[in-house]
């Protein structure tokens, strides 16, 4: 389990996480294949740590100087992160971010853009999806593959599709000049590796969205990356784009982790651009779905998306976590011909890439997932008590 949890080159990776220690709260840590090391002497929050100038070099110097305390073994913390069999008196890993804004870019791949158009045309009815898919792809599928968003060619295509009656709000953000950037979840609300992820109990058509998540500091500098599951309700958003908040932001509906891998001489943005994400969904009834998402197929460069999310018009003084979107839109039939895919309680979703490891979570409904109760106020109280104790 430990080997799949970590990047393939974990011994060379600079991995940052958050460890919950019962009775004390969350600690910002460095993670090696062997040990979990306390970074409290550098920063008490993930947000503050990533805000340090030349953060990777500072952390390496701190570790090499032997100033970090070993908190537990990585294998033990990984094993206890599985919420279904967790020992509440032992440490476990949380989402690696804390005070950062949690943002997401949508409709960034042609494949997922087409599926959003299909949701819209089907009005959120999964039984109509296949017929709508064939009609939509027949008209616009081949026209979108090589279109650069915001280019003169995209403007001409828009005019053509308007004339055919096929223009959509999803095409507007998919090939227009402005990316779709939305708030996925509130700071401190993301769940981490091994935690249960929540589907709204009223949803009948939903899916996981495996994504790369960029970590940016308060200056808008992207300093690392991790994995995320942007749990999505296709029926809610398909009924109306104004239900995006309800489709995206529910209890336990945002998973991030297992760790933020910081950029250094072994890992940089160019490697992020070449990441191949694998998705596996294992159902309690024996159902198996596998898929992949290649970031090289993204319509907009990740740094362009980061610049649209955070800059002169949008400041985030505690930094930002940015989901980059996915090209994976599951259509595999699960409950009957033409019904496509939807989750059932008990599904285990695994998102992985060699550079970042594996983020695995079991599906439940948002009302049955542990309620979000540990917010910014609780964190500040725990940090203040820890300071007094020292």
Secondary structure, 3 states (H helix, E strand, C coil): CHHHHCCCCCCCCCEEEEEEECCCEEEEEEECCCEEEECCCCCCCHHHHHCCCCHHHHHHHHHHCCCCCEEEEHHHHHHHCCHHHCCCCCCEEECCCCCCEEEEEECCCHHHHHHHHHHHHHCCCHHHHHHHHHHHHHHHHHHCCCCCCCCHHHHHHHHHHHHCCCCCHHHHHHHCCCCEEEEEECCCCCECCCCEEEECCCCCCEECCEEEEEEECCCCCEEEEEEEEECEEHHHHHHCHHHHHHHHCCCCCEEEEEEEEECECCECHHHHHCCEEEEEEECCCCCEEEEEEEHHHCCCCHHHHHHHHCCCCCCCCCCEEEECCCCCCCCCCCCCCCCCCCCCCCCEEEEEECCCEEEEEEEEECCCCCCCCCCHHHHHHHHHHHHHHC
